Amino acid sequence: MAAKKHFAFPTVIAGVLLAGLIVWTQVKADSVVVGPKSKSTEISGDPKMPRRHFRARDVAEMSAEERRSAYRKIRHQLRAGYATSAIAAAAQYQNWLKVNTAPYGSATHGQRFINNYVNDNAMAYKAYEKSGPLPVGAIIAKDSFVAATNGTISPGPLFVMEKMEKGFNYVSGYWRYTMIMPDVSVFG
């Protein structure tokens, strides 16, 4: 899915997300078993000197229905884990409108499967690139999981984007980016 113009992603935020993903790779998450289809995914570059997000390895290749089924198995675990972070959106996001029909693979989010949820202020996001600038108070929450070739499903970070008042951060287009890890560490 193409990036939106108004979601400029500054270098500082990219660094924070990278740090969070480094921590995430050290977290041992509960897993659920799924189907056997697979596709190997490699980490680009030297893992000891990362220049990008760490990517999930050995990500399963799944049909839309298999991705929906995997998400149904882990969605309550995701919400319960994120909700303990004390970030209000983390406890509420699954009650918001989900704007995708099935979890989708996202290279931007480290090859994880992602769902997009929007609060009432972000309803225009349903139109994606045609939505135009979103209003102050718009929140987009993207939960994530990894489905591995060995059949396990593991939680990934919750990515939360909140449109702030002008003056918050010009470089990010006035968006605040927060990432909640499966171990409830908060970055951003």
C-alpha positions as CSV (number, residue, x, y, z in Angstrom):
1,M,0.0,0.0,0.0
2,A,1.4,3.4,-0.9
3,A,2.5,5.8,1.8
4,K,0.3,8.9,2.3
5,K,1.8,12.3,1.7
6,H,0.8,13.7,5.0
7,F,2.5,10.9,6.9
8,A,6.1,12.2,6.5
9,F,8.4,10.0,8.6
10,P,11.3,11.9,10.1
11,T,14.7,10.3,10.7
12,V,14.3,10.7,14.5
13,I,11.0,8.7,14.5
14,A,12.7,6.1,12.2
15,G,15.4,5.7,14.8
16,V,12.9,5.3,17.7
17,L,11.1,2.6,15.7
18,L,14.3,0.9,14.9
19,A,15.3,0.9,18.6
20,G,11.9,-0.6,19.4
21,L,12.2,-3.3,16.9
22,I,15.6,-4.2,18.3
23,V,13.9,-4.7,21.7
24,W,11.1,-6.6,20.1
25,T,13.4,-9.2,18.6
26,Q,14.5,-10.0,22.1
27,V,11.0,-10.6,23.4
28,K,9.7,-14.1,23.7
29,A,6.0,-13.9,22.8
30,D,3.3,-16.6,23.2
31,S,2.6,-18.3,20.0
32,V,-0.4,-20.0,18.3
33,V,0.0,-22.6,15.5
34,V,-1.3,-22.0,12.0
35,G,-0.9,-23.5,8.5
36,P,2.3,-24.7,6.8
37,K,2.6,-22.4,3.7
38,S,5.9,-20.4,3.7
39,K,8.1,-17.9,2.0
40,S,11.6,-17.1,3.3
41,T,12.4,-13.4,4.0
42,E,15.9,-12.2,4.7
43,I,17.2,-9.3,6.7
44,S,18.9,-6.8,4.5
45,G,22.4,-5.6,5.4
46,D,24.5,-6.5,8.4
47,P,22.3,-7.3,11.4
48,K,25.0,-6.0,13.7
49,M,25.0,-2.6,12.0
50,P,21.3,-2.1,11.1
51,R,20.3,0.7,8.8
52,R,16.6,-0.3,8.6
53,H,13.9,-1.9,10.7
54,F,14.6,-5.5,11.6
55,R,12.3,-7.6,9.5
56,A,10.5,-10.7,10.5
57,R,12.2,-13.8,9.1
58,D,10.6,-16.9,7.5
59,V,7.2,-15.2,7.1
60,A,4.5,-17.5,6.0
61,E,2.8,-16.9,2.7
62,M,-0.9,-16.9,3.4
63,S,-4.2,-16.3,1.5
64,A,-6.4,-13.5,2.7
65,E,-8.6,-16.0,4.5
66,E,-5.6,-17.6,6.2
67,R,-4.5,-14.2,7.4
68,R,-8.0,-13.4,8.7
69,S,-8.1,-16.7,10.6
70,A,-4.6,-16.2,12.1
71,Y,-5.7,-12.7,13.2
72,R,-8.9,-14.1,14.9
73,K,-6.6,-16.4,16.9
74,I,-4.4,-13.7,18.2
75,R,-6.4,-10.5,18.2
76,H,-7.5,-10.8,21.9
77,Q,-4.0,-11.4,23.0
78,L,-2.8,-8.3,21.1
79,R,-5.4,-6.1,22.6
80,A,-4.9,-7.4,26.1
81,G,-1.1,-6.9,25.9
82,Y,-1.2,-3.4,24.4
83,A,-3.9,-2.2,26.8
84,T,-1.5,-2.6,29.8
85,S,0.6,0.2,28.3
86,A,-1.6,3.0,29.7
87,I,-1.9,4.5,26.2
88,A,-5.6,5.1,25.8
89,A,-5.7,4.2,22.1
90,A,-4.2,0.8,22.8
91,A,-7.2,-0.3,24.9
92,Q,-9.8,1.2,22.5
93,Y,-8.5,0.6,19.0
94,Q,-10.2,-2.7,18.3
95,N,-13.6,-1.0,18.9
96,W,-12.9,1.4,16.1
97,L,-13.5,0.9,12.4
98,K,-11.1,-1.5,10.7
99,V,-10.5,-0.1,7.2
100,N,-8.8,-3.2,5.6
101,T,-10.6,-6.4,4.8
102,A,-7.7,-8.7,5.7
103,P,-4.4,-8.3,7.4
104,Y,-1.8,-7.3,4.8
105,G,2.0,-7.8,4.7
106,S,3.8,-4.5,5.3
107,A,7.5,-4.0,4.4
108,T,7.3,-0.7,6.2
109,H,6.4,-2.5,9.4
110,G,9.2,-5.2,9.1
111,Q,7.3,-7.7,7.0
112,R,4.6,-8.1,9.6
113,F,0.9,-8.5,8.9
114,I,-1.0,-5.3,9.7
115,N,-4.5,-4.1,10.3
116,N,-5.6,-0.4,10.2
117,Y,-8.1,0.9,12.7
118,V,-9.3,4.5,12.8
119,N,-11.1,6.6,15.4
120,D,-14.1,8.8,14.5
121,N,-11.8,11.8,13.6
122,A,-9.9,9.6,11.1
123,M,-12.8,8.2,9.2
124,A,-11.6,9.9,6.0
125,Y,-8.7,7.5,6.1
126,K,-11.0,4.9,4.5
127,A,-10.2,6.6,1.2
128,Y,-6.4,6.1,1.8
129,E,-4.5,8.4,-0.7
130,K,-7.7,10.3,-1.6
131,S,-8.5,11.2,2.1
132,G,-6.6,14.5,2.1
133,P,-5.2,15.9,5.4
134,L,-6.8,14.4,8.4
135,P,-8.0,16.6,11.3
136,V,-6.4,17.2,14.7
137,G,-7.4,14.3,16.9
138,A,-7.4,11.7,14.1
139,I,-5.8,8.4,15.4
140,I,-4.8,5.5,13.2
141,A,-3.8,2.3,15.1
142,K,-2.0,-0.5,13.3
143,D,-1.7,-3.8,15.2
144,S,0.7,-6.4,13.9
145,F,1.7,-10.0,14.1
146,V,4.1,-12.4,12.5
147,A,3.0,-15.7,11.0
148,A,6.1,-17.9,10.6
149,T,6.8,-20.8,8.3
150,N,6.9,-23.1,11.3
151,G,3.2,-22.4,11.9
152,T,3.5,-20.0,14.9
153,I,1.8,-16.7,15.2
154,S,3.5,-14.1,17.4
155,P,2.4,-10.6,18.4
156,G,4.1,-7.6,16.9
157,P,4.1,-3.9,17.9
158,L,1.1,-1.7,17.9
159,F,1.8,1.4,15.8
160,V,-0.2,4.5,16.8
161,M,-0.3,7.7,14.8
162,E,-2.1,10.8,16.2
163,K,-2.7,14.0,14.4
164,M,-1.6,16.9,16.7
165,E,-2.0,20.7,16.6
166,K,0.1,22.7,14.2
167,G,3.5,23.4,15.8
168,F,3.8,19.9,17.3
169,N,6.4,18.7,14.8
170,Y,6.5,20.2,11.3
171,V,8.8,17.5,10.0
172,S,6.3,14.7,10.8
173,G,3.3,16.7,9.4
174,Y,2.1,17.3,12.9
175,W,1.8,13.5,13.6
176,R,2.9,11.9,16.8
177,Y,4.1,8.3,16.3
178,T,4.0,5.8,19.2
179,M,5.0,2.2,19.1
180,I,3.9,-0.2,21.8
181,M,5.9,-3.4,21.9
182,P,4.4,-6.9,22.8
183,D,6.3,-6.5,26.1
184,V,4.4,-3.2,26.6
185,S,7.5,-1.0,26.2
186,V,6.5,2.3,24.7
187,F,8.6,4.2,22.1
188,G,7.8,7.6,20.7
